[in-house]
Amino acid sequence: MSTIASIDPELVISHKFRETIFYYTESDVAQYALGVGACGNDRDDEGELGYVYHQNGQQFIKVLPTFGAIFVYRNRDKFSDISGLKFDPNLLLHGQQYMELYKPLPSRCCIVNKQVVAGLHDKGKATILEIETTSYDKVSGEALCMNRNTIFLRGVGGFSKPGQLFSYTNYPRDQVSPIIIPKCEPSSICEDVTQKSQALLYRLSGDYNPIHSDPKISSIAGFDRPILHGLCTYGFAVRAIIKYFCLGDISSVKTIFGRFLLHVFPGETLITEMWLVGSRVIFQTKVKERDQAVLSGYVCLHRSINSSL
Ligand SMILES: C/C=C/C(=O)SCCNC(=O)CCNC(=O)[C@H](O)C(C)(C)COP(=O)(O)OP(=O)(O)OC[C@H]1O[C@@H](n2cnc3c(N)ncnc32)[C@H](O)[C@@H]1OP(=O)(O)O
């Protein structure tokens, strides 16, 4: 079924979303951690067991900060529900993900999500849509995290007035910093082999887009076979940073940014190179088999660690 793509920018940016309330438990947390490769390497499983298992009789399991990124999948309103936005969902790609962590995520919680349109940009051949979701602990009312999802809508664009390219952002520009990959050797490098079934496991955390599981849909989207979720690669990369720079301390992470540069096929090997610069870890993830960068970004930590740069 083809969709006639069109955008009414004023309608899109004034769209009001419904609030979402949902509940998660330790079992969701553990499933997510397995989906982003926790305990996948024989050599260091022990350090990551706490993400998937109540260790030493503890009541809580550790929650990876990127678990908060999947809260967005639970939203009642989907992109296709946004007024003034008609696009082919098969052509949608995840472009960027920015997260702010305000508290360590509890291992079970009732969450309230509030969403707004944070940006809309006409790129001519494509449209970039940014949705900001803030997630609150329903009982305490405290904000736990904020996600800004940047969605790259291929095949829909050119809706601006002549000579005036439409670009709307409702957050401070200083939140956007370009990623400059240092020229020196990385401070650390992590290699992870993803499983051929990685996307099928990861999707159980809530992102059921068929581009990741159905060969017919991935072919319409322009790929030889289903591709890995961008947030799965993101989860692998940030897990590596927590292992190498935070010694497993999940509360160290303040903000995370990543731009998806190229798709990943399940079964490929991810090499994450990391550079420590003050309290920021800049990273770049490459696919070993194709020697191509697929994700770059940074993680800001709450404390400064002795930097090599
Ligand atoms: C439902 C699916 C969920 C998923 O998880 S999908 C899997 C994860 N995502 C991916 O695999 C996507 C990987 N990235 C790509 O394939 C490419 O990357 C894009 C197709 C997204 C863009 O490539 P190109 O069409 O060649 O874009 P350009 O001509 O280089 O740039 C056009 C404008 O778009 C901006 N842009 C480019 N890439 C991104 C991005 N990833 N996120 C946000 N914006 C992007 C640029 O800056 C520029 O804008 P300016 O003309 O103003 O300079």
The ligand as an SDF file (V2000), in Angstrom:
LIG
                    3D

 53 55  0  0  0  0  0  0  0  0999 V2000
   12.1900    2.4690   12.3100 C   0  0  0  0  0  0  0  0  0  0  0  0
   13.6360    2.3260   12.1590 C   0  0  0  0  0  0  0  0  0  0  0  0
   14.3820    2.3560   13.2470 C   0  0  0  0  0  0  0  0  0  0  0  0
   15.7870    2.1070   13.1370 C   0  0  0  0  0  0  0  0  0  0  0  0
   16.4040    1.7800   14.0890 O   0  0  0  0  0  0  0  0  0  0  0  0
   16.5490    2.2780   11.6070 S   0  0  0  0  0  0  0  0  0  0  0  0
   18.1970    1.7400   11.9520 C   0  0  0  0  0  0  0  0  0  0  0  0
   19.0680    2.8180   12.5180 C   0  0  0  0  0  0  0  0  0  0  0  0
   19.2450    3.9160   11.6100 N   0  0  0  0  0  0  0  0  0  0  0  0
   19.9780    3.7930   10.4870 C   0  0  0  0  0  0  0  0  0  0  0  0
   20.4870    2.7420   10.1280 O   0  0  0  0  0  0  0  0  0  0  0  0
   20.2030    5.0490    9.6670 C   0  0  0  0  0  0  0  0  0  0  0  0
   21.6500    5.1830    9.2970 C   0  0  0  0  0  0  0  0  0  0  0  0
   21.8930    6.4610    8.5970 N   0  0  0  0  0  0  0  0  0  0  0  0
   21.7280    6.5860    7.2760 C   0  0  0  0  0  0  0  0  0  0  0  0
   21.4240    5.6320    6.5730 O   0  0  0  0  0  0  0  0  0  0  0  0
   21.9460    7.9600    6.6960 C   0  0  0  0  0  0  0  0  0  0  0  0
   22.6970    8.7330    7.5490 O   0  0  0  0  0  0  0  0  0  0  0  0
   20.6000    8.7150    6.3980 C   0  0  0  0  0  0  0  0  0  0  0  0
   19.7880    7.9310    5.3400 C   0  0  0  0  0  0  0  0  0  0  0  0
   19.7880    8.8920    7.6660 C   0  0  0  0  0  0  0  0  0  0  0  0
   20.9560   10.0930    5.8100 C   0  0  0  0  0  0  0  0  0  0  0  0
   21.8310    9.9250    4.7640 O   0  0  0  0  0  0  0  0  0  0  0  0
   21.7140   10.8590    3.4760 P   0  0  0  0  0  0  0  0  0  0  0  0
   20.3780   10.7570    2.8550 O   0  0  0  0  0  0  0  0  0  0  0  0
   22.9010   10.5620    2.6080 O   0  0  0  0  0  0  0  0  0  0  0  0
   21.8150   12.3020    4.1230 O   0  0  0  0  0  0  0  0  0  0  0  0
   22.7810   13.5080    3.7570 P   0  0  0  0  0  0  0  0  0  0  0  0
   22.5790   13.8500    2.3110 O   0  0  0  0  0  0  0  0  0  0  0  0
   24.1670   13.1860    4.2040 O   0  0  0  0  0  0  0  0  0  0  0  0
   22.2310   14.6790    4.6940 O   0  0  0  0  0  0  0  0  0  0  0  0
   20.9850   15.3000    4.4320 C   0  0  0  0  0  0  0  0  0  0  0  0
   20.6350   16.1690    5.6370 C   0  0  0  0  0  0  0  0  0  0  0  0
   20.2500   15.3160    6.7150 O   0  0  0  0  0  0  0  0  0  0  0  0
   21.1190   15.4820    7.8260 C   0  0  0  0  0  0  0  0  0  0  0  0
   21.3970   14.1280    8.3530 N   0  0  0  0  0  0  0  0  0  0  0  0
   22.1280   13.1810    7.7380 C   0  0  0  0  0  0  0  0  0  0  0  0
   22.1390   12.0710    8.4920 N   0  0  0  0  0  0  0  0  0  0  0  0
   21.4070   12.3340    9.5880 C   0  0  0  0  0  0  0  0  0  0  0  0
   21.0720   11.5940   10.7290 C   0  0  0  0  0  0  0  0  0  0  0  0
   21.5040   10.3240   10.9220 N   0  0  0  0  0  0  0  0  0  0  0  0
   20.3090   12.1690   11.6730 N   0  0  0  0  0  0  0  0  0  0  0  0
   19.8890   13.4480   11.5310 C   0  0  0  0  0  0  0  0  0  0  0  0
   20.1770   14.2270   10.4420 N   0  0  0  0  0  0  0  0  0  0  0  0
   20.9290   13.6630    9.4960 C   0  0  0  0  0  0  0  0  0  0  0  0
   22.3760   16.1380    7.2890 C   0  0  0  0  0  0  0  0  0  0  0  0
   23.0120   16.9120    8.2770 O   0  0  0  0  0  0  0  0  0  0  0  0
   21.8510   16.9570    6.1530 C   0  0  0  0  0  0  0  0  0  0  0  0
   21.3350   18.1700    6.6570 O   0  0  0  0  0  0  0  0  0  0  0  0
   21.9300   19.5820    6.1120 P   0  0  0  0  0  0  0  0  0  0  0  0
   21.6500   19.5760    4.6530 O   0  0  0  0  0  0  0  0  0  0  0  0
   21.1940   20.6560    6.8460 O   0  0  0  0  0  0  0  0  0  0  0  0
   23.3870   19.5540    6.4080 O   0  0  0  0  0  0  0  0  0  0  0  0
  1  2  1  0
  2  3  2  0
  3  4  1  0
  4  5  2  0
  4  6  1  0
  6  7  1  0
  7  8  1  0
  8  9  1  0
  9 10  1  0
 10 11  2  0
 10 12  1  0
 12 13  1  0
 13 14  1  0
 14 15  1  0
 15 16  2  0
 15 17  1  0
 17 18  1  0
 17 19  1  0
 19 20  1  0
 19 21  1  0
 19 22  1  0
 22 23  1  0
 23 24  1  0
 24 25  2  0
 24 26  1  0
 24 27  1  0
 27 28  1  0
 28 29  2  0
 28 30  1  0
 28 31  1  0
 31 32  1  0
 32 33  1  0
 33 34  1  0
 33 48  1  0
 34 35  1  0
 35 36  1  0
 35 46  1  0
 36 37  1  0
 36 45  1  0
 37 38  2  0
 38 39  1  0
 39 40  1  0
 39 45  2  0
 40 41  1  0
 40 42  2  0
 42 43  1  0
 43 44  2  0
 44 45  1  0
 46 47  1  0
 46 48  1  0
 48 49  1  0
 49 50  1  0
 50 51  2  0
 50 52  1  0
 50 53  1  0
M  END
$$$$
